[in-house]
Amino acid sequence: MSDEDISVDATILVVDDSPSNVKLLRLILGAAGYRVLEASSGAEALEILRRERPDAMLLDVRMPGMTGYEVCRKIRDDPEFASLPVIMVTSLSLAEERIMGIEAGATDFISKPFSKNELLARVRTSLVMSKYCRNGIVPQLPGAALVTDPSWKILAMSPLSAVFLNLPPHDIVQFDFTQLLEQGEKDLLSSGEELIDFQLQSRLRLKARQTAVRDPSGKLVLRLIMLSETA
């Protein structure tokens, strides 16, 4: 599927307890060529998600029973849907609301009232990003950058990093980055030391710098690693 015709067979799950909102979204998305599924509650959305496996979800924040935040957290707790594009639809544009959405795992946000063009642009962008992220290559990452989880498993990398490390695309996601370390650096990690600047074992002479990304409580959530060639 090319970026130009990405809507041809994409399925979008619309989750909203307001029938008028669902109707509007269905009309806009359907006219753009998407297959549209509908759910009026969080519980119904999770059931449809597991049965139909849509390509993306438009999720209302304010719903009775299970809120959009709770639905999103449950989705992210399931490894099968960890990378599903989830666009939260809200009538609020407050920073706190977006922070809550980010913490729940939302991919993007759109505020009511929204324009048809903005909605379609956000859906399309999320689908394109999802397409490229399936093998861990993220074109938007600058330079030779890569992201790992706290245990050094690769989550995503830039195209230049993939070239530097010469990793086949299907082997990138969840590859153990520590396999590329010198033995001395592996020993440091084993002893509980944190690596900041270090060398890599690879076909190129590479050095790396790691920056820890922590949540407000100080818990390590991601590692950002920048690579560069040495002389």
trRosetta pair geometry for C-beta under 8 A, 3 or more apart (Angstrom, degrees):
i j d omega theta_ij theta_ji phi_ij phi_ji
1 5 6.3 -124 -160 88 79 86
1 6 5.6 95 152 -110 118 59
1 8 6.9 -157 -133 42 110 113
1 9 7.2 -120 -95 39 135 103
1 131 7.1 -114 81 -125 111 139
2 5 5.5 61 58 28 89 87
2 6 7.1 -108 95 -53 43 74
3 6 5.7 -18 -150 -35 34 118
3 128 5.5 37 -128 -117 98 117
3 131 7.8 -169 -91 66 72 154
5 8 4.7 17 164 -29 96 120
6 10 6.2 34 148 -37 72 132
6 124 6.6 118 73 -147 127 80
6 127 5.2 144 148 121 131 127
6 128 6.1 -96 -71 -75 172 76
6 131 6.8 -101 -128 -41 125 148
7 10 5.3 -74 -135 30 41 117
7 32 5.7 -90 -166 138 159 92
7 33 4.2 96 125 85 116 113
7 34 5.4 -77 -162 -67 98 76
7 124 7.0 -48 -58 -101 105 92
7 127 7.5 113 -78 74 63 170
8 33 6.2 -38 -96 159 37 128
9 35 7.4 4 -162 -6 43 119
10 34 5.5 -47 87 -124 92 88
10 35 7.1 -175 96 28 41 83
10 55 4.4 -88 -153 52 83 155
10 56 6.9 14 176 9 115 105
10 127 5.6 -15 -125 -131 153 145
11 34 7.0 133 -118 -178 24 86
11 35 4.4 -34 -106 77 77 108
11 36 7.6 178 -158 -79 64 19
11 37 6.3 39 174 -13 105 108
11 52 6.7 -126 139 152 152 113
11 53 8.0 83 67 98 135 55
11 54 4.3 -120 109 -134 100 77
11 55 5.2 124 50 4 64 90
11 56 7.9 169 90 31 49 65
12 29 5.4 -105 56 -163 145 150
12 34 4.9 15 2 165 115 140
12 35 7.2 157 20 79 66 53
12 36 5.6 -21 68 -110 92 66
12 37 7.1 -169 93 28 42 76
12 54 6.1 95 -127 -178 12 130
12 55 6.8 -48 -72 61 54 87
12 56 5.2 -21 -114 73 79 92
12 57 7.2 153 -166 -98 65 26
12 58 6.2 32 173 -9 112 101
12 123 6.6 -18 -102 -148 141 130
13 37 4.5 -27 -107 73 70 110
13 38 7.7 178 -158 -76 61 17
13 39 6.4 16 180 0 102 112
13 45 6.5 117 153 -148 128 87
13 48 6.0 151 -132 111 129 124
13 49 6.4 -54 -35 -84 175 77
13 52 7.2 139 -79 81 115 130
13 54 4.1 -170 -27 11 100 163
13 56 7.4 -165 26 97 74 44
13 57 4.6 -21 68 -111 100 80
13 58 7.2 -170 91 29 51 65
14 22 5.6 134 123 -135 128 77
14 25 4.7 149 -129 108 143 139
14 26 6.4 -113 18 -64 159 75
14 29 7.3 -162 -56 10 123 152
14 36 6.0 7 -7 -167 116 102
14 37 6.9 172 21 83 70 51
14 38 5.3 -19 67 -108 98 65
14 39 7.2 173 88 28 50 68
14 57 7.9 171 -80 -159 23 59
14 58 4.9 -7 -115 62 66 110
15 38 8.0 151 -85 -164 40 46
15 39 4.6 -14 -109 71 80 104
15 40 7.8 -170 -155 -80 58 10
15 41 7.8 -70 -162 75 96 11
15 42 7.2 67 -178 -94 135 47
15 44 7.9 164 -128 83 96 91
15 45 4.3 15 -108 -94 132 135
15 57 6.4 11 -3 -175 115 104
15 58 6.8 179 26 90 70 58
15 59 4.8 6 58 -118 120 63
15 60 6.0 -135 106 16 74 82
15 63 7.6 -55 148 -57 96 155
15 68 7.4 141 102 -109 122 90
15 71 6.9 -173 140 159 163 170
16 21 4.5 -101 146 96 154 124
16 22 5.1 -168 64 -63 110 83
16 25 7.2 130 5 6 140 142
16 40 7.1 -35 87 -124 42 52
16 58 7.8 -24 -36 115 106 97
16 60 4.1 99 -107 -28 77 135
16 63 7.3 -150 -142 -86 37 114
16 89 7.1 -33 -83 71 116 136
17 40 5.2 80 -117 -178 53 77
17 41 6.4 54 -90 -80 97 62
17 60 6.8 -122 8 75 73 150
17 63 4.8 137 -19 -135 119 92
17 64 6.3 81 -95 21 172 87
18 21 4.0 68 84 9 112 111
18 22 6.7 175 90 -12 59 83
18 60 7.5 139 16 -101 96 164
19 22 5.6 -56 -147 38 34 113
19 23 6.2 38 155 -24 67 105
19 40 7.6 -9 -74 -109 70 120
20 23 5.7 -50 -147 33 32 114
20 24 6.5 33 154 -19 63 104
21 24 5.8 -54 -150 35 32 111
21 25 6.4 26 155 -13 66 108
21 60 6.9 71 122 -81 153 134
21 89 7.8 150 179 125 131 147
22 25 5.9 -59 -148 41 30 107
22 26 6.0 32 154 -23 66 109
22 38 5.4 68 -166 -141 127 120
22 40 7.2 -51 -55 -89 150 80
23 26 5.7 -56 -146 36 28 113
23 27 6.4 28 157 -20 63 106
24 27 6.0 -57 -152 34 29 110
24 28 6.5 22 156 -14 65 108
25 28 5.9 -57 -145 39 32 107
25 29 5.9 19 163 -8 69 114
25 36 7.4 157 123 -145 86 136
25 58 6.0 -162 -158 91 146 156
25 119 7.6 -145 -124 -170 80 148
26 29 6.2 -62 -138 45 24 102
26 30 5.6 23 164 -20 64 117
26 36 4.8 153 -129 125 75 161
26 38 6.7 -21 -76 -73 122 118
27 30 6.0 -55 -134 40 21 110
27 31 6.2 21 163 -19 59 110
28 31 6.2 -62 -152 35 23 108
28 32 6.7 14 153 -13 60 111
28 116 5.3 -156 -133 -133 121 94
28 119 6.0 28 140 92 151 144
28 120 6.9 -133 162 -58 107 97
29 32 5.7 -63 -152 39 33 109
29 34 4.3 -55 171 59 93 128
29 36 5.0 116 93 -80 126 119
29 58 8.0 -139 -61 -10 143 143
29 119 8.0 -95 -66 138 82 120
29 120 7.8 171 -99 -97 59 82
29 123 7.1 165 -112 -110 102 174
30 33 7.9 105 -180 -24 30 10
30 34 6.5 -90 -84 65 32 74
30 36 5.5 -68 -64 -5 88 128
32 120 5.4 176 -99 -122 156 122
32 123 8.0 112 96 77 158 142
34 123 7.5 -55 -64 154 154 147
37 48 5.7 165 156 170 135 137
37 52 5.8 136 -87 101 161 168
37 54 5.8 -126 26 -76 131 130
39 42 8.0 90 137 -96 127 12
39 44 4.2 174 -155 108 100 102
39 45 3.9 155 103 -77 160 68
39 47 7.9 152 -119 52 129 87
39 48 5.3 -142 -68 14 121 141
40 44 6.0 31 46 46 62 152
41 44 4.6 91 57 10 84 103
41 45 6.8 -142 95 -10 43 88
41 63 6.5 157 -131 165 53 133
41 64 7.7 -50 -119 73 97 77
41 65 5.9 12 -155 61 112 144
41 66 6.8 89 172 42 83 101
42 45 5.5 -55 -148 32 32 115
42 46 6.5 29 157 -18 66 103
42 63 6.2 153 -37 91 93 140
42 65 6.2 -153 27 105 108 106
42 66 3.0 -94 50 88 151 124
42 67 7.2 20 -58 48 141 14
42 68 7.5 -159 -89 -88 108 35
42 70 6.2 14 -150 87 162 103
42 71 4.2 -139 -138 -75 104 110
42 74 7.9 105 173 27 113 140
43 46 6.0 -54 -152 33 31 108
43 47 6.6 31 151 -18 63 106
43 65 7.1 -60 -12 142 105 142
43 66 6.2 132 -38 9 73 139
44 47 5.6 -56 -151 36 35 114
44 48 6.3 30 154 -15 69 107
45 48 5.9 -58 -146 40 29 106
45 49 6.1 37 153 -28 65 108
45 57 7.3 80 -170 -148 119 132
45 59 7.3 79 -157 -115 160 97
45 71 5.8 18 79 -148 139 137
46 49 5.4 -48 -143 31 31 119
46 50 6.6 25 161 -13 63 104
46 71 6.7 -146 -54 -142 97 87
46 74 6.1 -33 -101 114 133 138
46 75 7.5 -142 -108 -72 87 78
47 50 6.4 -63 -155 37 27 103
47 51 6.3 13 155 -9 64 116
48 51 5.8 -67 -143 45 31 106
48 52 5.4 -10 175 14 74 119
48 54 7.6 24 133 -22 98 114
49 52 7.0 -66 -119 51 14 84
49 53 7.1 64 176 -89 51 35
49 54 6.7 -73 -120 20 63 95
49 57 7.2 -13 -99 -79 113 133
49 75 7.0 -97 -178 -109 166 103
49 81 6.6 19 166 -98 124 155
49 84 7.8 23 -155 -143 118 171
50 53 7.5 15 -158 -63 18 71
54 57 6.3 111 84 -70 131 75
54 84 7.8 76 82 -152 78 121
55 84 8.0 175 172 -144 26 82
55 85 7.4 11 141 34 66 109
55 127 6.1 37 142 -121 121 102
55 130 7.1 150 179 94 85 155
56 84 6.9 160 -114 179 40 78
56 85 4.0 -22 -122 75 97 110
56 86 7.5 -174 -166 -76 68 32
56 87 6.9 28 170 -4 112 102
56 123 6.3 143 103 -152 157 82
56 126 5.5 101 -126 111 137 125
56 127 5.8 -81 -40 -75 136 85
56 130 7.1 -152 -77 -14 97 155
57 75 7.7 -126 24 -104 156 161
57 84 6.4 40 0 148 108 117
57 85 7.0 173 28 97 64 62
57 86 4.9 -7 65 -115 108 70
57 87 7.0 -177 92 28 55 67
58 87 5.2 -23 -110 71 63 103
58 89 5.7 38 176 -29 91 122
58 110 8.0 -30 -141 37 101 126
58 123 7.4 -36 -67 -92 109 108
59 68 4.7 131 144 -144 104 108
59 71 6.1 -162 -154 89 134 135
59 72 6.5 145 108 -64 166 97
59 86 5.6 -1 2 -171 132 94
59 87 6.9 153 21 76 78 46
59 88 5.4 -41 76 -106 94 58
59 89 6.6 171 77 15 36 83
59 106 7.7 -135 58 -114 125 101
60 63 5.5 104 95 -52 109 104
60 68 5.6 -147 100 -67 40 125
60 88 7.8 88 -140 -163 10 64
60 89 5.1 -41 -95 71 56 102
60 90 7.5 129 -158 -81 54 52
61 67 6.5 6 174 -179 57 96
61 68 4.0 -90 -115 32 38 137
61 69 6.9 40 -149 -33 83 80
61 88 5.5 55 -66 -176 95 109
61 89 6.9 -149 -13 78 80 48
61 90 4.2 19 4 -93 135 100
61 92 7.4 -79 68 35 152 103
61 97 7.0 21 -158 -169 167 113
61 101 7.2 -69 -102 -83 119 111
62 67 6.9 -23 -115 -136 31 93
62 68 7.2 -28 -17 -4 27 109
62 90 7.1 100 -11 -131 92 78
62 91 7.2 -36 12 19 133 103
63 66 6.7 -5 92 81 114 57
63 67 5.9 156 48 -122 78 41
63 68 6.3 108 6 -43 107 75
66 70 4.7 -121 -166 86 84 131
66 71 5.7 102 139 -57 115 85
67 70 4.9 100 54 6 73 100
67 71 7.1 -132 101 -3 41 87
68 71 5.5 -53 -147 36 36 114
68 72 6.2 36 156 -21 68 106
68 88 5.6 114 148 -134 142 101
68 89 7.9 -162 -106 47 159 64
68 90 7.7 -131 44 -74 156 95
68 101 7.7 -8 114 -110 114 94
68 104 7.8 104 123 119 73 164
69 72 5.8 -57 -149 36 29 110
69 73 6.4 29 154 -19 64 105
69 100 5.7 -47 -104 152 136 106
69 101 6.8 -112 -98 -94 87 53
69 104 4.4 -138 -152 -81 73 152
70 73 5.8 -52 -148 34 32 111
70 74 6.5 31 154 -18 64 105
70 104 7.8 -72 -47 -136 19 129
71 74 5.9 -59 -154 36 30 110
71 75 6.5 33 150 -22 65 105
72 75 5.5 -52 -151 33 34 114
72 76 6.4 27 155 -14 67 106
72 86 5.4 142 -120 142 101 159
72 88 7.2 -33 -62 -76 143 110
72 101 7.2 60 37 -150 172 66
72 104 4.1 74 89 143 125 114
72 105 5.0 -179 158 62 102 94
72 106 5.7 -36 -142 -66 156 72
73 76 5.9 -59 -147 41 32 107
73 77 6.4 38 152 -28 65 105
73 104 5.0 -83 -55 -149 82 83
73 105 6.5 140 -92 10 44 117
74 77 5.6 -50 -149 28 33 116
74 78 7.2 26 154 -15 61 103
75 78 6.2 -67 -164 33 34 105
75 81 4.9 -86 -172 114 83 130
75 84 6.2 -90 174 55 126 130
75 86 6.4 131 84 -67 159 144
75 105 6.8 -158 78 94 98 139
76 81 7.5 -99 -80 100 29 87
76 82 6.0 68 -146 -126 59 62
76 104 7.3 167 4 161 137 55
76 105 3.7 -157 -59 -80 145 171
78 81 4.9 35 87 31 109 98
78 82 7.1 -148 91 -52 53 69
79 82 5.3 -16 -146 -30 41 120
81 84 4.3 -15 -170 -14 84 128
83 130 6.3 136 145 -135 100 87
83 133 5.9 -164 -163 112 134 126
83 134 7.4 157 110 -93 155 57
84 107 7.9 -121 111 -37 50 131
84 130 7.5 22 -139 -122 28 136
85 107 4.5 -73 -148 34 63 171
85 108 7.3 0 -168 11 97 103
85 123 8.0 119 126 -147 142 52
85 126 3.6 112 -156 165 145 116
85 127 6.4 -93 8 -68 158 48
85 129 7.1 114 -88 69 119 105
85 130 5.1 -92 -36 -51 108 129
86 105 6.7 52 46 114 139 86
86 106 5.3 -107 99 -130 101 57
86 107 5.1 133 48 3 56 97
87 106 7.3 80 -126 -169 21 98
87 107 6.1 -54 -69 69 58 99
87 108 4.7 -18 -115 72 85 94
87 109 6.9 169 -166 -91 69 18
87 110 6.0 25 167 -2 113 105
87 122 5.7 110 -131 138 144 119
87 123 6.7 -85 -11 -87 157 65
87 126 6.0 -110 -56 -45 110 160
88 101 4.8 -111 15 -136 162 135
88 106 4.6 -39 -19 -128 116 142
88 108 7.5 -169 24 93 69 44
88 109 5.0 -22 65 -111 93 75
88 110 7.5 174 86 27 48 62
89 109 7.9 157 -84 -161 27 59
89 110 5.5 -19 -108 70 71 92
89 111 7.9 153 -159 -101 53 18
89 112 6.6 64 173 -45 90 97
89 114 7.7 -93 -138 -9 97 140
90 93 7.5 158 98 -68 108 46
90 97 6.0 167 157 159 165 140
90 101 7.7 -115 -27 -62 140 138
90 109 6.6 -27 20 -161 110 105
90 110 7.8 148 27 80 65 45
90 111 5.9 -36 78 -113 76 65
90 112 6.8 -133 109 6 28 91
91 111 6.9 87 -141 -166 19 76
91 112 4.4 -39 -97 57 69 114
92 97 4.7 136 105 -42 119 166
92 111 7.1 -113 78 -131 22 105
93 97 7.3 -146 -166 54 6 131
93 98 7.8 15 -167 -41 47 112
93 111 4.6 -1 -77 -104 98 155
94 97 4.7 96 67 0 87 103
94 98 7.4 -162 96 -3 49 84
95 98 5.8 -59 -154 39 38 109
95 99 6.2 41 150 -23 70 105
96 99 5.5 -52 -148 34 33 114
96 100 6.5 36 153 -19 65 103
97 100 5.8 -53 -153 34 32 112
97 101 6.5 31 148 -18 64 106
98 101 5.3 -52 -149 37 37 114
98 102 6.3 40 152 -22 68 101
98 109 5.8 -78 -116 -31 95 164
99 102 5.7 -50 -146 34 32 112
99 103 6.3 31 154 -17 64 106
100 103 5.8 -56 -148 39 30 111
100 104 6.3 28 152 -18 64 108
101 104 5.6 -58 -147 38 32 110
101 106 3.9 -16 167 10 97 144
101 109 6.0 91 104 -80 165 116
102 105 7.8 73 178 -52 28 14
102 106 6.2 -71 -78 48 35 93
103 215 8.0 84 -119 -142 98 124
106 109 6.4 52 141 -65 143 83
107 126 5.4 88 126 -131 140 115
107 129 7.7 163 -170 81 123 139
108 122 5.3 -176 130 -168 148 109
108 125 7.3 97 -69 86 160 114
108 126 5.7 -116 5 -74 131 116
110 114 4.9 21 166 -95 110 153
110 118 6.5 144 -138 131 115 108
110 119 6.1 79 -161 -102 163 69
110 122 5.5 -160 -66 34 119 169
111 114 6.4 141 76 -70 45 95
114 118 5.2 -122 -176 80 97 123
114 119 5.3 106 125 -58 129 96
115 118 4.5 92 59 6 88 103
115 119 6.9 -153 91 -7 46 86
116 119 5.8 -58 -151 35 30 112
116 120 6.3 21 158 -12 66 109
117 120 6.0 -59 -145 41 30 105
117 121 6.1 31 156 -22 65 109
118 121 5.7 -57 -145 36 29 112
118 122 6.3 25 159 -17 65 107
119 122 6.1 -62 -152 36 27 106
119 123 6.4 23 155 -15 64 108
120 123 5.7 -54 -144 39 33 111
120 124 6.0 32 158 -18 67 110
121 124 5.9 -57 -144 40 27 110
121 125 6.2 28 157 -20 64 108
122 125 5.8 -52 -143 36 29 111
122 126 6.4 30 157 -19 63 107
123 126 5.9 -60 -152 36 28 110
123 127 6.4 25 154 -17 65 109
124 127 5.8 -58 -149 37 31 110
124 128 6.3 29 155 -18 66 106
125 128 5.8 -56 -147 37 30 110
125 129 6.3 30 155 -18 65 107
126 129 5.8 -54 -146 38 29 111
126 130 6.3 31 154 -21 63 107
127 130 5.6 -53 -147 35 31 113
127 131 6.4 37 152 -24 63 103
128 131 5.6 -51 -152 30 33 115
128 132 6.6 21 156 -10 65 105
129 132 6.1 -62 -150 41 31 103
129 133 5.9 24 157 -18 68 115
129 138 7.6 23 -155 -134 84 91
129 140 7.7 -18 -116 -4 102 130
130 133 5.8 -61 -138 41 28 108
130 134 6.9 51 159 -48 61 89
131 134 6.4 -39 -166 -6 28 112
132 135 7.8 -74 178 40 42 84
132 137 5.9 -91 175 90 86 82
132 138 6.3 111 122 -112 114 44
132 139 5.9 -62 -173 -6 158 97
133 136 6.8 39 -167 -92 54 19
133 137 7.5 -147 -105 62 33 44
133 138 5.8 26 -94 -84 83 90
133 156 6.3 -37 -137 -107 93 117
135 169 4.1 8 171 171 137 105
135 170 6.4 -61 -136 -81 104 44
135 172 6.1 77 159 39 72 123
135 173 6.8 -139 -169 -20 32 110
136 154 6.4 51 -158 131 141 108
136 155 7.1 179 -132 145 95 28
136 156 5.4 -165 -163 -113 66 46
136 157 6.0 27 149 21 99 84
136 169 7.1 176 47 -162 95 67
136 172 3.6 -152 68 107 148 122
136 173 4.1 -164 -61 -59 119 81
137 156 7.6 148 -98 -158 6 75
137 157 6.6 -38 -109 73 51 73
137 158 7.6 47 -157 -173 68 16
137 159 6.0 54 -163 -82 112 67
137 162 5.9 -16 -103 -43 105 149
137 169 6.4 -45 -26 -128 119 103
137 172 6.9 89 -49 54 72 172
138 141 4.7 78 90 -13 105 106
138 156 4.5 27 -14 -180 126 122
138 157 6.9 149 25 67 88 21
138 158 6.5 -58 72 -90 76 49
139 158 7.4 73 -136 -145 22 69
139 159 6.2 22 -110 -28 64 113
141 145 4.6 -137 170 75 110 113
141 146 7.4 70 162 -87 159 36
141 147 7.6 -136 -108 -18 141 102
141 156 6.6 162 -43 133 142 108
141 157 6.7 -123 72 178 160 28
141 158 3.7 -129 94 -73 106 91
141 161 7.6 -28 109 2 134 125
142 145 5.9 55 68 -3 57 132
142 158 6.6 -68 77 -98 11 150
143 158 6.4 107 81 59 38 169
143 160 6.1 -79 169 59 35 147
143 226 6.7 17 105 -145 131 97
144 158 6.2 -144 -125 64 25 123
144 160 4.4 -97 -83 112 72 111
144 161 4.7 125 -162 -74 68 71
144 164 5.4 48 -140 -17 130 148
144 226 6.5 95 86 -168 77 60
144 227 3.9 -83 131 65 123 95
144 228 6.5 162 54 -73 134 48
145 157 7.0 -177 101 -150 51 61
145 158 4.9 73 49 -14 75 121
145 161 6.2 -97 60 -45 26 130
145 224 6.7 -18 -164 -170 105 90
145 225 7.1 145 -157 80 55 51
145 226 5.6 -24 -101 -102 74 68
145 227 7.5 -164 -78 15 26 80
146 154 6.0 -38 174 -136 124 104
146 156 6.8 -176 -153 98 64 49
146 157 3.6 -12 -109 -107 97 94
146 158 6.9 -115 -68 10 62 73
146 161 4.7 157 -52 -174 103 165
146 177 7.6 160 113 -102 137 132
146 224 7.9 159 83 -155 40 48
146 225 5.1 -19 64 64 86 101
146 227 7.2 36 3 -18 104 111
147 154 7.4 104 80 -157 49 60
147 155 4.9 -51 103 61 97 105
147 156 4.9 15 44 54 109 87
147 157 7.1 -159 21 -74 64 54
147 222 5.7 -20 -166 -172 103 118
147 223 7.0 149 -159 77 52 54
147 224 5.9 -21 -103 -101 76 62
147 225 7.5 176 -86 20 26 80
148 151 7.8 -121 156 74 106 45
148 152 5.0 3 160 -146 149 35
148 153 5.9 145 -161 67 91 32
148 154 5.3 -53 -98 -92 84 42
148 155 6.1 152 -123 0 26 87
148 177 5.3 -72 -89 -8 147 142
148 222 7.1 143 75 -165 43 66
148 223 4.5 -14 60 58 94 107
148 225 6.6 32 -2 -8 106 121
149 152 7.3 -59 67 12 64 15
149 153 4.9 -1 34 54 107 91
149 155 5.9 104 -42 -47 80 115
149 222 6.7 -59 -117 -112 37 58
149 223 7.5 17 92 13 10 91
150 220 4.6 109 -112 114 115 112
150 221 6.9 -64 -52 -134 103 10
150 222 7.4 -81 -56 -81 64 18
150 223 7.0 125 -105 -28 36 100
152 176 6.3 52 109 -162 100 64
152 177 4.5 -121 174 49 94 102
152 178 4.9 65 122 -34 156 95
152 223 6.8 -7 -97 33 58 150
153 174 4.9 -12 -176 -141 117 52
153 175 7.0 143 -156 65 64 31
153 176 6.1 -37 -99 -95 67 54
153 177 7.2 -170 -102 -5 14 88
154 157 6.2 -21 -168 -37 122 112
154 172 5.8 -92 110 172 137 69
154 173 6.5 -129 98 -124 89 26
154 174 6.7 -77 58 -6 70 9
154 175 4.7 2 25 53 121 86
154 176 7.9 -122 -6 -59 85 9
154 177 5.6 118 -54 -57 89 99
155 173 6.9 30 -141 -136 30 77
155 174 8.0 53 -87 -62 48 51
155 222 7.5 -69 24 -131 146 103
156 173 7.9 13 -74 -99 49 83
157 161 4.0 -112 177 85 114 136
157 162 5.7 138 103 -53 121 80
157 165 7.7 -39 172 21 166 137
157 172 6.3 -122 24 -166 118 127
158 161 4.8 101 55 3 76 102
158 162 7.3 -137 97 -5 44 85
159 162 5.6 -55 -154 33 36 114
159 163 6.6 35 151 -19 67 103
160 163 5.5 -52 -152 35 37 112
160 164 6.3 40 151 -21 68 104
160 227 8.0 -167 119 69 97 113
161 164 5.5 -52 -145 36 34 113
161 165 6.0 12 163 -2 69 112
161 227 5.8 123 -115 23 86 133
162 165 6.4 -65 -139 48 25 96
162 166 7.9 101 162 -72 53 15
162 167 6.0 -97 -145 53 70 88
162 169 7.2 19 -152 -88 139 71
162 172 6.7 -36 -110 -96 103 136
163 166 7.2 18 -176 -70 30 57
164 202 7.0 36 152 143 77 158
164 204 5.9 -84 -157 44 74 142
164 206 6.0 94 175 -95 119 140
164 227 5.4 154 113 122 166 148
164 229 7.5 -143 -126 -66 114 87
165 180 7.0 -55 -135 -101 109 149
165 200 7.9 -69 -105 156 89 152
165 202 5.9 -91 -125 -128 54 140
165 206 7.9 -26 -79 -16 69 170
165 227 7.7 -127 -49 -87 95 170
166 202 7.1 148 23 -168 104 103
166 203 5.7 31 1 17 148 129
167 171 5.4 -129 180 85 94 104
167 172 5.2 114 119 -87 129 77
167 175 6.3 -66 -151 -51 146 173
168 171 4.6 72 65 12 89 109
168 172 7.5 -138 91 -35 46 79
169 172 5.8 -36 -155 -8 37 117
171 175 5.7 65 150 -78 78 120
172 175 5.7 -71 -157 -6 25 124
175 179 7.4 -87 168 30 88 127
176 179 5.0 91 92 -20 95 103
177 180 6.0 -50 -176 25 56 111
177 181 7.7 67 134 -34 70 96
177 225 7.3 154 -163 -1 155 165
178 181 5.2 -34 -161 6 57 122
178 186 6.1 102 177 -110 105 90
178 189 6.5 -105 -127 58 128 170
180 200 4.7 -6 152 -155 108 102
180 201 5.6 -164 -169 52 54 75
180 202 6.1 10 -152 -59 110 97
181 185 4.2 -118 -179 87 116 119
181 186 5.0 145 96 -56 123 81
181 189 7.4 67 102 -9 174 133
181 195 7.7 -105 -120 -91 134 168
181 198 6.7 -9 -131 145 96 140
181 200 6.8 -61 -93 -119 40 60
181 201 7.0 16 98 6 8 98
182 185 4.9 88 59 9 80 103
182 186 7.2 -143 96 -7 41 87
182 198 7.4 -147 22 179 101 104
182 199 5.8 36 -23 78 123 100
182 200 7.8 -149 -31 -125 78 17
182 201 6.1 133 -76 -43 59 101
183 186 5.5 -53 -149 35 36 114
183 187 6.4 39 152 -22 67 102
184 187 5.6 -52 -153 32 33 114
184 188 6.7 37 148 -21 64 101
185 188 5.4 -44 -149 30 39 115
185 189 6.6 41 151 -18 65 100
185 195 5.9 51 -164 -103 108 135
185 198 5.1 83 -117 -154 147 138
185 199 7.5 -168 -32 51 142 70
186 189 5.7 -53 -153 35 34 111
186 190 6.4 36 149 -21 66 106
187 190 5.5 -53 -148 35 34 114
187 191 6.4 27 154 -16 65 107
188 191 5.9 -62 -151 39 30 106
188 193 4.0 -63 176 63 88 132
188 195 6.5 109 100 -72 128 92
189 192 7.8 81 180 -44 31 10
189 193 6.5 -86 -77 64 29 77
189 195 6.4 -32 -72 -27 95 113
194 212 7.5 -38 -163 -48 135 132
195 198 4.9 -18 -171 -28 119 138
195 210 5.7 68 102 24 84 140
196 209 6.6 -1 160 -151 66 71
196 210 5.8 -129 -134 54 33 85
197 207 6.9 5 -172 175 86 110
197 208 7.3 167 -149 87 44 52
197 209 5.3 -11 -98 -103 72 79
197 210 7.9 -152 -64 18 31 74
198 207 7.2 170 92 -158 30 70
198 208 5.6 -19 66 61 77 95
198 210 7.6 7 17 -8 106 109
199 205 7.8 -36 -154 -168 106 73
199 206 7.1 131 -161 87 60 56
199 207 5.6 -44 -101 -106 60 70
199 208 7.5 148 -113 15 12 84
199 230 7.6 -24 -121 -20 99 148
200 206 4.4 -17 47 79 118 107
200 207 7.2 -176 4 -101 86 20
200 208 5.7 75 -41 -21 110 117
200 227 7.4 -19 -2 -127 147 109
202 205 7.9 -180 66 -82 87 16
202 206 5.3 13 42 13 131 123
204 229 5.9 -68 164 -115 124 98
205 229 6.4 77 79 -162 74 72
205 230 4.4 -84 130 57 109 98
205 231 7.7 -49 92 69 140 21
206 227 5.3 -15 -168 -164 121 106
206 228 7.0 144 -153 74 71 32
206 229 6.1 -52 -100 -101 63 47
206 230 6.8 177 -108 -3 11 91
207 227 7.4 150 79 -153 41 57
207 228 5.7 -21 61 65 87 84
207 229 7.9 86 17 -176 78 7
207 230 5.2 86 -22 -56 105 109
208 225 5.4 -5 -170 -173 115 106
208 226 6.9 152 -154 77 61 46
208 227 5.4 -26 -99 -99 81 67
208 228 7.9 163 -86 21 37 67
209 225 7.1 159 77 -152 41 58
209 226 5.1 -12 56 56 93 97
210 223 5.5 -18 -162 -173 108 110
210 224 7.2 143 -157 77 54 48
210 225 5.0 -20 -100 -99 74 83
211 223 7.3 148 73 -162 44 59
211 224 4.6 -18 61 64 98 100
211 225 7.7 -174 21 -77 67 38
211 226 7.8 36 -4 -7 105 100
212 220 5.6 -63 -166 -123 113 102
212 222 7.9 147 -164 86 47 50
212 223 6.1 -32 -106 -107 55 73
213 220 7.4 94 72 -155 50 62
213 221 5.7 -67 105 65 91 88
213 222 4.1 -5 56 65 125 92
213 223 6.9 -159 14 -82 87 22
213 224 6.0 78 -36 -16 113 100
214 217 7.9 -122 165 71 98 52
214 218 5.4 -9 171 -154 137 31
214 219 6.1 150 -157 71 85 33
214 220 5.6 -49 -98 -92 83 43
214 221 6.4 132 -128 6 29 87
215 218 7.3 -43 69 24 65 18
215 219 5.0 -4 37 56 106 91
215 221 5.3 84 -38 -35 93 130
220 223 7.6 14 -176 -60 112 82
